[in-house]
Amino acid sequence: MSEQTRQIDTYIGEDGNPTAHVTMSPTSNLMRCHVEAPPDRAIPIVFLPGIMGSPLIATGNSARLIGDENVWAWFPDDSLGWVAGITKWSSYSSLSPAQRKRLLNPHETRPLEVTDQAHRKTVEKAVQSSIPVEEAFRRGWGTVLLDSYGEILKFLETRLSNIITPRGEPSSGTAGRAIPSRALPWGEYQGTYTPLDKQAFQAAAEFRYPVFAVGYNWLRSNEDAAEYLYDRTQAILSYCKKDLRLTCNHGVILLTHSMGGLVARRFAQQHPEMVQGIVHSVQPSVGAATAYRRVRAGWEDFKGAVGLGDNGKKIMPIFANAAGPLELLPTQSYGTGWLRAQSNSGEPIFQLPLVNPYDEIYLETRAWWRLMDPLWVDPVDTDAPPGTPRPSIARGWENYSSNIELARKFHGELGNYYHPNTYVTYGGDDGKKAFSTVTWRFSQNTISSAIPGRAATAGPMLSKAHALDLHLKFDNYKGRVTMINSQSEKAMINQYGAGVVHDTLNDAHMADLQDADQAGDSTVPLNSAKHAADNARFAVKMKGYGHQDSFKDERVKEVTLYALLRIGSTAQKLSF
């Protein structure tokens, strides 16, 4: 036939199905229109956010702490207003430690359901013209932090709907973002990089990849989140089969950010028959010592300090009463010796844990280097509702101990499991250091002179035994502690040129937390992120982005697209 042909692009319609729009023309117009029917098979992409990356609804009366009209226990998309209080009088940042504990109660909060539209304007603004707003809600896009994740959801939806041209050639828009254009453009490679060729694009294009998101209650154990993901995945597959009329016998591909990687790994460990592959970004694979630092001293960066807490008293009540955050602490697999003390000259004094962090650090009640202060696990709540039990140190510590045991159990059961079809991106930037180890550095202690007018002299260096046994006198919850030596020992000191015998009993000491020590992404240190890379088919270490914004980085988007296409091009039927 000699008529010219015009290609008509499809887009997602209001019902979630591909739609094409063609305008009627006079019979004299012989231009033909060609609409390429998309595949009738699908592998849904399921995105899982990190901690604090899922909005939470308050199911009790605590929402009124931030105004009578508030429904949120956590609303991260309003970071300047609801979280930080810069544009609002009433906000999360204005709450007392006890109020924060009450608002972020794991048992009185829930993640958003796909039918929740309390933040419709936020979703409308984030989605724009990528897919219809109602379809975005059905896909769960409204259940995650769109400021951080909206870009990657839209990017993948666009690129994965246009993999090849009608002639079977790789689409320039997609291929241009999934094939490196120069040597090592993404970062440092690890594992096997297999370039996408024409056959790979064609094989991947045999499927549709509708992009979904699953927010979850990050306050509860990741074990609970994995169970919740199972229910949501079943619902996603049902929606694709019944409403979108797609064949779905290849399972799903999981895409994760940060703590979402732990959820995905546990889900895949329990239900490998449902997972085609996993793509992780900035996963704290075996925990991060940064979590210890933030519990003891608050957030180390300005943005986190303003919005989330600039001291440990604001963080401890949240972590202590929520298993999910505790599961970000260093695990048994993290290794020993990550909590350290050193002298003012940098000489090592001690390193912990020797065997495991749960008993030696997390459950320690009296040591100055403990994780939790029992007094701030269940702080006094001056405006608690009538009938609320009075704060109890014993009851609070018992609840915290139960959460630590949940974390220990989750860490043990997850172990070193990774899906065999895993791809990874992570940060390894010296300009964005994270805490691989946490170091308390002692100041030089001094001995006052018994002679009026004489200056104090340097005291003896602490031994390991003395340092471990110091009695905590004061903690500013911002990374500084003062302590008293409770052990008596005779030590020689140099006082004005003469050797003097000094008793160390009641000597005062002060120690400060030191800065982050290892390349990373400002949150996850290289050693923890690399644990996933060592178990991946292909991984890329990158520089130039912070933890929360990894999916805003163009290279991360491109590696993610590459990984998803690579997984799709080799997809096998699964028996679920």
Buried (B, 14 or more C-beta within 10 A) or exposed (E): EEEEEEEEEBEBBEEBBBEBEEEEEEEEEEEEEEBBEBBEBBBBBBBBBBBBBBBBBBBBEBBBBBBEEBBBBBBBBBBEBBBBBEEBEBBBBEBBBBBBBBBBBBEBBBBBBBEBBBBEEBBEEBBEEBBBBBBBBBBBBBBBBBBBBBBBBBBBBBBBBBBBBEEEEBBEEBBEBBBBEEEEEBBEBBBEBEEBEEEBBBBBBBBBBBBBBBBBBBBBBBBBBBBBBBEBBEBBBEBBBEEBEBEBBBBBBBBBBBBBBBBBBBBBBBBBEBBBBBBBBBBBBBBBBBBBBBBBBBBBEEEBBBBBBBBBBBBBBBBBBBBBBBBBBBBBBBBBEBBBBBBBEEEEBBBBBEEBBBEBBBBBEEBBBBBBBBBBBBBEBEEBEEEEEEBEEEEBBEBBBEBBBBBBBBBEEBEEEBBEBBBBBBBBBEEBBBBBBBBBBBBEBEBEEEEEEEEEBEBBBBBEEBBBBBBBEEBEBBBBBBBBBEBEBEBEBEBEEEEEEBEBEEBBBBBBBBEBBBBBBBBBBBBBBBBBBEBBBBBBBBBBBBBBBBBBBEBBBBBBBBBBBBBBBBBEEBEB
